[in-house]
Amino acid sequence: MSSVWRWAMASNERAVANARAAATECSRLRVERVEVQLYVERFGQSSVEATTEAAATAR
């Protein structure tokens, strides 16, 4: 096996590993973004509900 062929195989393996790592990181960021969005939505709803309840109770 020539050195050029070995280099090509090693280069391809590194590229695949880099792509796999990048895809994993993108997936983690996407999941984190969704979790934050859900938290903010829940917090916003509970905040609105608490404000509405406090206003109704104050009357």
C-alpha positions as CSV (number, residue, x, y, z in Angstrom):
1,M,0.0,0.0,0.0
2,S,1.5,3.3,-1.0
3,S,2.0,6.2,1.4
4,V,-0.4,8.3,-0.6
5,W,-3.1,5.7,-0.2
6,R,-2.5,5.4,3.5
7,W,-2.6,9.2,3.8
8,A,-5.9,9.3,1.9
9,M,-7.5,6.7,4.1
10,A,-6.3,8.4,7.3
11,S,-7.5,11.8,6.0
12,N,-10.9,10.3,5.2
13,E,-11.2,8.8,8.7
14,R,-10.4,12.1,10.3
15,A,-13.0,13.9,8.1
16,V,-15.6,11.3,9.1
17,A,-14.7,11.7,12.8
18,N,-14.9,15.5,12.5
19,A,-18.3,15.3,10.8
20,R,-19.6,12.9,13.4
21,A,-18.5,15.2,16.2
22,A,-20.0,18.3,14.5
23,A,-23.3,16.5,14.0
24,T,-23.4,15.4,17.6
25,E,-22.7,19.0,18.8
26,C,-25.4,20.4,16.5
27,S,-27.9,17.9,17.9
28,R,-26.9,18.8,21.5
29,L,-27.4,22.5,20.8
30,R,-30.7,21.8,19.1
31,V,-32.0,19.8,22.1
32,E,-30.7,22.5,24.5
33,R,-32.5,25.2,22.4
34,V,-35.8,23.3,22.6
35,E,-35.4,22.7,26.3
36,V,-34.8,26.4,26.9
37,Q,-37.8,27.3,24.7
38,L,-40.1,25.0,26.6
39,Y,-38.8,26.3,29.9
40,V,-39.4,29.9,28.9
41,E,-42.9,29.1,27.6
42,R,-43.8,27.3,30.8
43,F,-42.4,30.1,32.9
44,G,-44.3,32.7,30.8
45,Q,-47.5,30.8,31.2
46,S,-47.1,30.3,34.9
47,S,-46.2,33.9,35.3
48,V,-49.3,35.1,33.4
49,E,-51.5,32.7,35.4
50,A,-50.0,33.9,38.7
51,T,-50.5,37.5,37.7
52,T,-54.1,36.9,36.7
53,E,-54.8,35.0,39.9
54,A,-53.2,37.8,42.0
55,A,-55.2,40.4,40.2
56,A,-58.4,38.5,40.7
57,T,-57.7,37.9,44.4
58,A,-56.8,41.6,45.0
59,R,-60.3,42.8,43.9
